[in-house]
Amino acid sequence: MKIYDVIILGGGFVGPIISNKLIKKSNIIIEKSSNLGGNCRSKQLDNIIYDTGGPHIIFSKSDGILMDFKKALGQNFHELYRDAYIDLYGGIKFPYENGIAEADIEIRKKFIKSLINSRLNESISKKDFQNLGDFFEFNFGEMACKDYFFPYNEKIWNMSIKDLDYSWTKGRVQTLPIDKLVDNAFGDYSDGNKHQANFLYPKEGGIQALANSFKPSGEIVFNETCKTIKKNKDSNLWELQLESGEFISGKHLISTIPFIDVLNALSPVREDLVQMVREIKYNSLLTFMFAWEKTGSSVKIPLAIYNPDLSDDYHRLTSINYLSETMVPDNYEAVIIEKTIPMGFENSLDIEVEKDNAWNVVQKLIKQKLGEPKLYDSHFSEMAYVVNTSENTKIKELILGEIEKEGILCCGRLGRFEYINMDQAYDQASKLADQINEIIG
Ligand SMILES: Cc1cc2nc3c(=O)[nH]c(=O)nc-3n(C[C@H](O)[C@H](O)[C@H](O)COP(=O)(O)OP(=O)(O)OC[C@H]3O[C@@H](n4cnc5c(N)ncnc54)[C@H](O)[C@@H]3O)c2cc1C
């Protein structure tokens, strides 16, 4: 049986980065699917390239991480402005608190009055928020919540805003004082969260180009998962049996895969945790890519259009042409449209019905009648979204603690059940690789 220094479960975004940063350590990635990249994969279809796990843009508050991403991409990136809109009040700029300046004066007046009322509302003004709804209500007022923040977030998360935890908003959603919000409503604003106003994107190859730029330093096994995971107390080595029946062993075991897959393989079985892990809620994601021929009357589509309308499920449309012209032939327009799917509903999806619904929403959002799309594709990303309820957080902390007590090192969005972007995922992966480099020497 071959002994590796490190075994990495999952070859999504973080798995290959960890492997890339291990210095002279024998390592192997076990990946369930037939490619690396996980949610950061891109697919080519008839000269159109699209990000299958939803469009991924590169941004970070950390200059160091951005620099590492730029270095990894070499010349293959460009910087773009986040030209996004919300399909509300006839179309306003994203984020809402800036875009409100483009709305009718009566709407702006209502926004300011409701904002003042929220800030005066004793029950939520103590900043002791109970849930994501309280957070938004205090920060943006009742009207903004009713029109945009509640419906849009309920579409993304597939549950009531009052059941969602607000801790993930830290550093992601800017909280502004009331005078700044009033300035914003009259058009005197800077561009929202500075680190998100502009972003990077690969010129060629879609977001997968970023994932691919971190070449794993060891071996990779595709279309494999582990059947059993066991720690040999005598040798202190991890012994894994793969689904194919093959055995491998390693000094360190890193998991970037869902808790449930680790616990189902762990031997001896931790029945207590297996029961508990079933309570954890994830959401999956359905994406459609549609392409059609441009005509003389085609209007330019912005980077993204957010859709808070609860009468349809699709929440965001993104222009692939905007991300990079190299991903779409000159005479074509191509977009991605996304919808969240709650766990357990994937088998009841009728892709043909979904395709028609999604295509109707595309035409509604870009305000054009287009006939039939020339090309389309769909992709289902299982467990794409970690769901932030306080109940989930409690269970997650307990399970993560127990898995780590077993000696398994957890990393990444699925591995730690954290709602993190690529920059934070990269940071976790780099730190973990450094830690192992130091331990093994
Ligand atoms: C809709 C959406 C939009 C996003 N947009 C952005 C964005 O614009 N910018 C940004 O910075 N970040 C964005 N992100 C976040 C980004 O996708 C994640 O930070 C990143 O993918 C995390 O990488 P990971 O390796 O932890 O997880 P993943 O990329 O999900 O990789 C997990 C890997 O594990 C594999 N796997 C699963 N189970 C097993 C098993 N049992 N055995 C072996 N392998 C297994 C999977 O096949 C996958 O390859 C977005 C995420 C989503 C869902």
The ligand as a Gaussian input file, in Angstrom:
#p B3LYP/6-31G(d) Opt

LIG

0 1
 C      -23.365000      30.341000      -6.985000
 C      -22.017000      30.641000      -6.432000
 C      -21.381000      31.797000      -6.832000
 C      -20.133000      32.108000      -6.320000
 N      -19.530000      33.238000      -6.751000
 C      -18.317000      33.565000      -6.293000
 C      -17.677000      34.734000      -6.775000
 O      -18.209000      35.461000      -7.627000
 N      -16.450000      35.041000      -6.279000
 C      -15.833000      34.256000      -5.334000
 O      -14.710000      34.605000      -4.917000
 N      -16.416000      33.126000      -4.879000
 C      -17.639000      32.756000      -5.326000
 N      -18.239000      31.597000      -4.892000
 C      -17.544000      30.764000      -3.878000
 C      -16.579000      29.710000      -4.476000
 O      -17.285000      28.867000      -5.353000
 C      -15.988000      28.883000      -3.330000
 O      -15.290000      29.716000      -2.435000
 C      -15.016000      27.794000      -3.790000
 O      -15.585000      26.978000      -4.770000
 C      -14.651000      26.928000      -2.595000
 O      -13.848000      25.856000      -3.005000
 P      -13.919000      24.429000      -2.292000
 O      -12.824000      23.635000      -2.872000
 O      -13.998000      24.633000      -0.835000
 O      -15.337000      23.804000      -2.711000
 P      -15.810000      23.281000      -4.129000
 O      -15.313000      24.162000      -5.200000
 O      -17.262000      23.062000      -4.006000
 O      -15.077000      21.870000      -4.285000
 C      -15.429000      20.703000      -3.580000
 C      -14.933000      19.515000      -4.400000
 O      -15.144000      18.310000      -3.670000
 C      -15.614000      17.301000      -4.553000
 N      -16.322000      16.294000      -3.748000
 C      -17.525000      16.419000      -3.148000
 N      -17.813000      15.288000      -2.472000
 C      -16.756000      14.449000      -2.650000
 C      -16.442000      13.129000      -2.179000
 N      -17.278000      12.453000      -1.399000
 N      -15.257000      12.583000      -2.546000
 C      -14.374000      13.259000      -3.349000
 N      -14.630000      14.503000      -3.836000
 C      -15.799000      15.084000      -3.477000
 C      -16.512000      18.074000      -5.523000
 O      -16.726000      17.329000      -6.723000
 C      -15.681000      19.347000      -5.722000
 O      -14.775000      19.190000      -6.785000
 C      -19.510000      31.258000      -5.362000
 C      -20.140000      30.085000      -4.972000
 C      -21.386000      29.770000      -5.490000
 C      -22.059000      28.518000      -5.061000

